Structure formats: C-alpha cells, structure tokens
C-alpha cells in the first residue's frame, strides 16, 4: 500500500524566504505526482503535476521536482509572500492508467510579514 | 461559474438521519471521486467512478453509498449518519488523457452529525 509522508507538518517563515516542502512515498511505481494548495476551510487547488517521466515542473515562483528512484518530491517556493500561507498537499497516482491518488497529510505554511 | 460544485456547503444533522451530498461538474470529465478530510488524517477516498456504469469502493466506504446519475453528477449518501462522520467532504473530477490526469476539486461540504 502506498504511503505518502510530508515533512515538515508545519512551517512558519518570514516573508521573502525561499523554502522547500518535502513529500516522500514508499512505492516508486507511480504514474504522476500532483501538488495542491488548500486554504482554510476551502477546496484543493492544483498547483503542479509532474508525470513519472518528468523531473520537474515550474509555475511562477513554484518549482516541483520528482525523483522516483528515491521516492521523493520537493516543492520549492521562491521569495515567499504572506499570500502563500496555506496547507500544501502532495498526491501520488498509481500506475497502469488507474489513477487513484494517495494524499499526504500536508504541510501547513505560515508566511508572516 | 465553478467547474465543480457541491451542495449543500454546510449541513448539521442528527444521528440516524439519512443525508445526501451532491456534486455536479461542467468539465466534461468521466472520472469522479468522493473524499473526506479529517484534521490530522488527511484526505481519504470514499468512492470513485470512472464512468456512469463504473462505481468502486475506496479506502473508507463503510456507512456510505453513491449514485452516478449522469456523467456530470455524482451523489454521496450517508444512510444513517453517526457522529464520527463529521468531516469536510470533497468531490473531485479528473480526465485521464494522454499522460496527465489532473484532479479538480469542489469547494467542499462541511458536515456535522450531532
């Protein structure tokens, strides 16, 4: 059974810092990996999706990398802003076209001015 | 308008009541999912459907049932609600095409069972 772990569980940083969120998974036979953002009491918004054949994806100040062999993904946020405060979740999808994602528990990020 | 909508957004009910949560999508996706989210436990899959005639149990289906009325509609029912079903419920859709299968989430339904 796939297990997904996100470290740290919570993070508080001053505005302007570059930061890295970590996601690890136990079964490397994944189809893809997706990073989401969730604001308190709200739904999940997709940030980046990395296919298993890719190493990284970038969107604005966000960069996500994937290392299947070691079972790890990182989400890099450059020049953090208070508006980045949210919970970030990663989800890994199974192989063979049966994309049933397994979610991590998330990293709660607070960026203070 | 939102691509994935859920009704109601909030619901308070009593133990033993039957509750239905509804999900509609305008994305034209075949795949739909129901999740629940609990503090400290993350997101867990209840049921999923890859097309109108395909319904599958997820990790925690006991106490729940679903109906896929159309490609665009997927309902979740709690036959006899109990307090430990108090949670935030999310509907999601995805469209497996090529090498991508991005999930899109609704805004969630906050359910409280007293």
Interface residues (C-beta under 8 A of the other chain):
Chain A: X31 X32 X34 X36 X41 X42 X43 X44 X45 X46 X49 X51 X53 X89 X91 X93 X97 X99 X100 X101 X103 X104 X105 X106
Chain B: X4 X31 X40 X41 X42 X43 X44 X45 X48 X58 X88 X90 X92 X94 X96 X99 X100 X101 X102 X103 X104 X105 X106 X107 X108 X110
